[in-house]
Amino acid sequence: MPKQWSDKRERQYEHIKDSEKNQGASTKRAKEIAARTVNKNRAQSGESKTASRSSVKDKSPQSRGGQRSGRSGPKGRTRDQLYNEARRRGIEGRSKMNKSQLEKALADK
């Protein structure tokens, strides 16, 4: 746990980590999920110095409830998530693509 987290965020991290481990996640995966959740909550409440646009404008992890975990869910990942993945993979023309085009380009590459 990073030092800049408040006591509340440390408790939140431990609670989420324990919950994930109880649901069968590995220790490493549970720590990752807990840290991502806490950091996103910090970004949305203005506690972090830097935050991505998708972290600030998206639904909170608690209200999302696993709707977009990986590729599962009825609608899958958001357009911003797909765009960021396309940027990491170096797909050209991504800024002009819509969600379905990004999904296809990522599947093809």
MODELLER restraints for C-alpha pairs under 7 A, 6 or more apart:
rsr = mdl.restraints
at = mdl.atoms
rsr.add(forms.Gaussian(group=physical.xy_distance, feature=features.Distance(at['CA:9:A'], at['CA:38:A']), mean=6.44, stdev=0.5))
rsr.add(forms.Gaussian(group=physical.xy_distance, feature=features.Distance(at['CA:13:A'], at['CA:34:A']), mean=5.21, stdev=0.5))
rsr.add(forms.Gaussian(group=physical.xy_distance, feature=features.Distance(at['CA:13:A'], at['CA:35:A']), mean=6.40, stdev=0.5))
rsr.add(forms.Gaussian(group=physical.xy_distance, feature=features.Distance(at['CA:13:A'], at['CA:38:A']), mean=6.24, stdev=0.5))
rsr.add(forms.Gaussian(group=physical.xy_distance, feature=features.Distance(at['CA:16:A'], at['CA:34:A']), mean=5.25, stdev=0.5))
rsr.add(forms.Gaussian(group=physical.xy_distance, feature=features.Distance(at['CA:17:A'], at['CA:30:A']), mean=4.94, stdev=0.5))
rsr.add(forms.Gaussian(group=physical.xy_distance, feature=features.Distance(at['CA:17:A'], at['CA:31:A']), mean=5.56, stdev=0.5))
rsr.add(forms.Gaussian(group=physical.xy_distance, feature=features.Distance(at['CA:17:A'], at['CA:34:A']), mean=5.25, stdev=0.5))
rsr.add(forms.Gaussian(group=physical.xy_distance, feature=features.Distance(at['CA:20:A'], at['CA:30:A']), mean=5.22, stdev=0.5))
rsr.add(forms.Gaussian(group=physical.xy_distance, feature=features.Distance(at['CA:21:A'], at['CA:27:A']), mean=6.41, stdev=0.5))
rsr.add(forms.Gaussian(group=physical.xy_distance, feature=features.Distance(at['CA:21:A'], at['CA:30:A']), mean=5.90, stdev=0.5))
rsr.add(forms.Gaussian(group=physical.xy_distance, feature=features.Distance(at['CA:37:A'], at['CA:61:A']), mean=6.22, stdev=0.5))
rsr.add(forms.Gaussian(group=physical.xy_distance, feature=features.Distance(at['CA:40:A'], at['CA:55:A']), mean=5.76, stdev=0.5))
rsr.add(forms.Gaussian(group=physical.xy_distance, feature=features.Distance(at['CA:41:A'], at['CA:60:A']), mean=6.77, stdev=0.5))
rsr.add(forms.Gaussian(group=physical.xy_distance, feature=features.Distance(at['CA:42:A'], at['CA:48:A']), mean=5.76, stdev=0.5))
rsr.add(forms.Gaussian(group=physical.xy_distance, feature=features.Distance(at['CA:43:A'], at['CA:51:A']), mean=5.54, stdev=0.5))
rsr.add(forms.Gaussian(group=physical.xy_distance, feature=features.Distance(at['CA:43:A'], at['CA:55:A']), mean=6.61, stdev=0.5))
rsr.add(forms.Gaussian(group=physical.xy_distance, feature=features.Distance(at['CA:43:A'], at['CA:56:A']), mean=6.02, stdev=0.5))
rsr.add(forms.Gaussian(group=physical.xy_distance, feature=features.Distance(at['CA:44:A'], at['CA:55:A']), mean=6.76, stdev=0.5))
rsr.add(forms.Gaussian(group=physical.xy_distance, feature=features.Distance(at['CA:44:A'], at['CA:56:A']), mean=4.78, stdev=0.5))
rsr.add(forms.Gaussian(group=physical.xy_distance, feature=features.Distance(at['CA:54:A'], at['CA:80:A']), mean=6.65, stdev=0.5))
rsr.add(forms.Gaussian(group=physical.xy_distance, feature=features.Distance(at['CA:67:A'], at['CA:73:A']), mean=5.25, stdev=0.5))
rsr.add(forms.Gaussian(group=physical.xy_distance, feature=features.Distance(at['CA:68:A'], at['CA:76:A']), mean=5.41, stdev=0.5))
rsr.add(forms.Gaussian(group=physical.xy_distance, feature=features.Distance(at['CA:68:A'], at['CA:77:A']), mean=5.55, stdev=0.5))
rsr.add(forms.Gaussian(group=physical.xy_distance, feature=features.Distance(at['CA:71:A'], at['CA:77:A']), mean=6.39, stdev=0.5))
rsr.add(forms.Gaussian(group=physical.xy_distance, feature=features.Distance(at['CA:79:A'], at['CA:99:A']), mean=4.99, stdev=0.5))
rsr.add(forms.Gaussian(group=physical.xy_distance, feature=features.Distance(at['CA:82:A'], at['CA:102:A']), mean=6.22, stdev=0.5))
rsr.add(forms.Gaussian(group=physical.xy_distance, feature=features.Distance(at['CA:82:A'], at['CA:103:A']), mean=6.78, stdev=0.5))
rsr.add(forms.Gaussian(group=physical.xy_distance, feature=features.Distance(at['CA:83:A'], at['CA:94:A']), mean=6.67, stdev=0.5))
rsr.add(forms.Gaussian(group=physical.xy_distance, feature=features.Distance(at['CA:83:A'], at['CA:102:A']), mean=6.77, stdev=0.5))
rsr.add(forms.Gaussian(group=physical.xy_distance, feature=features.Distance(at['CA:86:A'], at['CA:94:A']), mean=6.74, stdev=0.5))
rsr.add(forms.Gaussian(group=physical.xy_distance, feature=features.Distance(at['CA:86:A'], at['CA:106:A']), mean=6.50, stdev=0.5))
rsr.add(forms.Gaussian(group=physical.xy_distance, feature=features.Distance(at['CA:94:A'], at['CA:102:A']), mean=6.86, stdev=0.5))
